[in-house]
């Protein structure tokens, strides 16, 4: 299997090839990271005969500067990226290589709706981790491919709140739990009401309803997708889908939105899991694509890549330094 270091050497070799070209030819060539990554995407397609789309973001690597969440999470704009890379692909089967921290459940629903109109059979391949709404996306697959190192995550929704300490991502269930605790303590000891007031005043109108609706939505979507896709034709589809959706959204069990669910736990849960290691060549190609992708994030301003095996790509770049603006002529 090409290791991280071996993929890096291949990228360095591509850089060396570029230096030998004249400047006018050099600018026509793809970036060495892109060239290596695309080579392995083609090889993966040749191995499986299935369409391949990479959907990965720079969220699991350290960065010298903060990257705005919308650049690395599932976002409404991503549908346009998928429209770009699906154009020209034959409908039918898709392998989606997914490395994403999650994001907007509404954008995830729109993305799944679009993918499911294009592909009847979808296999989601997780080379490292797909968390939160990305786990929800994986649950809309017919099958999930995981390695010994791969992880899913809980789907309990997080609400972004402006507090006296600044903007915070807060579990929806934690908001409801805290309110129930306040109710209980204030009823038992009315003198504690004054202590609770500064906290409760941050809730604002309708926040409790929003939190409850967000929890219900994540459960309903995952329940629906599991029933309609992964468990289609299973006589126990309804029961299995509901049990898994309820467990994945169980904040009381996970206690942290960042907890990981490994391949063995995913199997025990009842998800249809295919082990990445069962086919050595397939594993090598998937991890080569992934290593090349992570090196792309390390060596370029790219923070989100949506790309198919034909070389069509939607790449989002981010730099904290503003680009120079053209000067206006007076």
Secondary structure as GFF3:
##gff-version 3
##sequence-region A 1 330
A	DSSP	alpha_helix	4	19	.	.	.	ID=ss1
A	DSSP	alpha_helix	23	26	.	.	.	ID=ss2
A	DSSP	alpha_helix	32	48	.	.	.	ID=ss3
A	DSSP	beta_strand	51	57	.	.	.	ID=ss4
A	DSSP	alpha_helix	69	72	.	.	.	ID=ss5
A	DSSP	alpha_helix	78	86	.	.	.	ID=ss6
A	DSSP	beta_strand	92	99	.	.	.	ID=ss7
A	DSSP	alpha_helix	105	118	.	.	.	ID=ss8
A	DSSP	beta_strand	119	126	.	.	.	ID=ss9
A	DSSP	beta_strand	129	130	.	.	.	ID=ss10
A	DSSP	alpha_helix	133	138	.	.	.	ID=ss11
A	DSSP	beta_strand	143	146	.	.	.	ID=ss12
A	DSSP	beta_strand	151	153	.	.	.	ID=ss13
A	DSSP	beta_strand	158	163	.	.	.	ID=ss14
A	DSSP	beta_strand	166	171	.	.	.	ID=ss15
A	DSSP	alpha_helix	172	188	.	.	.	ID=ss16
A	DSSP	three_ten_helix	190	192	.	.	.	ID=ss17
A	DSSP	alpha_helix	193	200	.	.	.	ID=ss18
A	DSSP	alpha_helix	207	225	.	.	.	ID=ss19
A	DSSP	pi_helix	226	230	.	.	.	ID=ss20
A	DSSP	alpha_helix	237	248	.	.	.	ID=ss21
A	DSSP	alpha_helix	251	254	.	.	.	ID=ss22
A	DSSP	beta_strand	260	261	.	.	.	ID=ss23
A	DSSP	alpha_helix	263	269	.	.	.	ID=ss24
A	DSSP	beta_strand	273	275	.	.	.	ID=ss25
A	DSSP	three_ten_helix	276	278	.	.	.	ID=ss26
A	DSSP	alpha_helix	280	299	.	.	.	ID=ss27
A	DSSP	beta_strand	302	308	.	.	.	ID=ss28
A	DSSP	beta_strand	313	317	.	.	.	ID=ss29
###
